[in-house]
C-alpha cells in the first residue's frame, strides 16, 4: 500500500499535518486560520467534553453562557490584561450588509457600531462585568461557573488544533469570598486537568506554576500542566489562573462579608481547548497513524470480514452480528466495516490510520475454527482468539492498551527529561536530543528572556514542590535553590 | 409575600420578561441584544441538547464543527439565499487592536481584512463550500452532519430567548444522492422535532410546510412545527428545509452516481435554537412562575425542612438525607434546600417561581408522624404522604405532571383553534380571542401579504395532509380546496 503519512523521523511537523488531515480529524477552511473539525475528530472532542464536564460538575461547577462579543472598552479596564494580552483579535465594526450596485453584497457604511465589539479571545472582562450584578453578599459566593464556547485569537501562523484563529474550549470563571478559597480552587482545577490528561488522554503531565513572564495577563499566579511531545517539545495542555482581586477591582465587584464589611471578590479562571486534540495526536501516534486511548476512541473495536463471495460474506456476517450484540451489551463502541467496495488490506490500513485500539478480523478459516484474529493498535501485535474468549479479551485490551500507551509516553518522557548544570550542556541537549530540562535559574525575567532569545527554550514550569538544592543559574551563575523545567514548546 | 411577577393577564409581555429574569434563566448583557444564559436556564438548555443530540445520533447523524466566520462573497453565491436572508449581520473588518495615544485601545487601521468576514447567521454557505471537497462519488453520500453552535443575527428589537442577536442552536446539514432521500430526511427531522416538543417540552405542535413567503431563503420547501403560546400567538419552534440542489449548484458540489454520471448533490438543513427556552416558558408558566416538565427540570424535587431550632433541624435533616439516598437511587434530580438564611415561605415561593415539579416539606409534626407534605407545581395541590409511599408517589408524579402539563397545553390549543369562513370572523377572532385560525386562502403571495399588512396575522403553516373541502379564500373570495393555519406569531 502507498504510504499515506510522511515519516515522523523525516519531518515531524509534516507528519503531524498529514495525520490530522488523513485521519479525518480536521482540515483547514476557506477562512484563514479557522479549521473545520470533521466528524471523526469531533467525536473525540465530544468524549473529552463529556468527561471534563462530568468532572467539573462533580467538583461543584455549573455551566452558563456569556456573549460572544465584548465591548472594546472592557479590555482596557484591567491594566495588566490589556497590556499583556495579544491584541490580535477579530473586531466587529458594522452590523449590516446591503446589495451592492456592482452586484453581490457590501458592508453598509451607515451601519457602523458606535463602539466596536471584539470577538472574545477569553471572557474574563465580560463575565466580571456580569458578576458585578450577581454578587452583593458573601451568601452569593462562591460562583462556580464554567462555559463551553468558541473563542478567536487572530494568530498569524496557525496549525490545526495547536494554534488556530478560532478554537473551542471551556473556560471556568469562579468568584470567592477569600484568597485562600480562590487559591484552593485554582489548584483543584489544575489537578482535575492533570487527572484527565493521565486517565483519559493517557498522557503524563508535569504540574507547576508559570514564571512571571509566561503568566496569564491579569493573573497573580498561573498553574499549568505541561506534556512532552514525541519530538521533545513541550505542550501546555491546560492552565488555571489565580486572578486575585484584579478583575474584581477593574469591574468593581464587591461583597459584604460576614462582618458586614465591603471587600473585593477573589477570582480564578481555568481552561482547556481543542489544543488537547493536537496533544493527543502527538503524544501517541506513529508512522502508521493515530494511536487512540480506548477511553476516547470513537470506535474501540473495528470488525473486518474477509470473504471471497456472497455466501462466505453472509455466513461470516451472521457471526459478526452475534458478536456485535455482545459488544453492545458490554458498552464497547464498535464498527462493523462491511463495505463491499474496499478490500481488507485497505480497511486494515484505514483503521490503523484512524487509531482504532483493536481490530478483529474473521475469514473463512476463522469461521470454521470458531476463532478471530485480534490485532492491537498500540503494539501492532496479532493473536488468534477463540470465539468464547473474545469478549473477555477485548475487555482486557481496553484496559491494557489504555495503560500501555500511558506507560510508553511516561517512559518516553523519563528518557527525555534531563538535568543540565551548565549552559553548554543545556544547549547541547536542546540541539541533539531535546526534552524537558531541569536547570537552575536565577529567578529573573532578564535571564529567562536571554535564554529564550538564544535558544528558543522557555521555562515551562516551576515545580510546585521542588527538590531544594544549592545550585547556580545556568545562564548568570547566580545562586539558585531549586531547578525549574525548561523546554522548547508548541 | 410581595408579588414578584407582573400578572400574565395584565401584561403578558412584561410577565414573560419578569419570569425569565426572576427565575434566573437569562438576563440582558452589556452587549446590545446579546443575553447571558444563567446557570439555571443553561441547565435546562443542556438537557434539551442532550436529548436532541441523542435523537440525532439515533437517526444516524454525527456532529462536526465549521468556522464562526464566513467570507462575505460566499453569501452572494446562492441568489435566493442572499436575496431573502436578512442582511443584519455582525461584520468583522479588522483583526488587530493597538494601544491608543489617548489611553485605552483602538482598532488598528493597518489591520484591515481584504475581505470582510460575516459572523455566521446560519452556515449553509461555509458548509457547502466544505462539502465540495468531501464529495466525489455516490459512495461519499449521504453526509449526515449536525453542528451545535452560536449564531448572530443583528435583530433590532430583541427579547430574551425569543429573539436575540446571538443565540445558541443546532444546525443539521445533510447531503444526499437523490431528491427522494433528501425529502425523506427533511420530513424525518421535522418529525424528530415534533416528538421532542411533545415528549420533553410537553408542548403540542402542528406540523406543516411554510408558504413561499415564509420559506427559508434558498429552500424549495420549509417544514415547520408551530406551537401556541398562552396569549394566543404562535411560535415557530423548529424548521427543516429541503434545499434541493440550490446550494450544491451555488458551490459546485457534484458527485458521480452509480451510472458514473455527474449530478448535483441534494441537500437539507434543519435547526432548533435557544428559542425553545422561550417556548417552554410561555407554554406552561403561570402567575407564580415557571412550570417545568419533569423531564427537563434541573431539579425534579426540592426538599424544604421546617424547624424552629438546631435540634429539630438536625433530626429532620437526618431523615431528609435518608430520603435523598433513595431519590438518588431512582435517578431523581433533587435539591435539599437547607439554607438557614431563608424561611420556608420564602423557599416555597422561590421554587415555585423556578418551576420545580414537586416540592416536599417536612416539619416536626411530619417527623413525628413519619409523613411528608408533597406539593405539585402544575396544580399547586398538596397532599400528606406516608414515608413508605413517598418514592412511589414521586415516581408517579414525574409521569403524571409531564402528561398533565402536556394535556393542559393541548386543551388550551384545542380551545384556541378556530375556523373562520369570512374575513370579518377572522379579524374578530384575532382581536378578541386569538389563537390558530383555520381558513381558506387562495394560494397567492399577494393575498397573504395583504392579510399580514391588515391584521399582522401570517400563514403559520400549510397542513401536510389537509382535509380537502371546497371553500373560498377569506380575503379574495377565490376558490380554495383546503384550509391553512393563520395566527399572529412571535
Interface residues (C-beta under 8 A of the other chain):
Chain A: X27 X29 X30 X31 X34 X35 X36 X37 X38 X39 X42 X43 X45 X46 X62 X63 X64 X65 X66 X67 X68 X69 X70 X71 X72 X73 X74 X75 X76 X82 X87 X88 X89 X90 X91 X92 X93 X94 X95 X96 X97 X98 X103 X104 X105 X106 X107 X108 X116 X117 X118 X119 X126 X129 X130 X133 X139 X145 X149 X150 X152 X154 X166 X168 X341
Chain B: X27 X29 X30 X31 X34 X35 X36 X37 X38 X39 X42 X43 X45 X46 X62 X63 X64 X65 X66 X67 X68 X69 X70 X71 X72 X73 X74 X75 X76 X82 X87 X88 X89 X90 X91 X92 X93 X94 X95 X96 X97 X98 X103 X104 X105 X106 X107 X108 X116 X117 X118 X119 X126 X129 X130 X133 X139 X145 X149 X150 X152 X154 X166 X168 X341
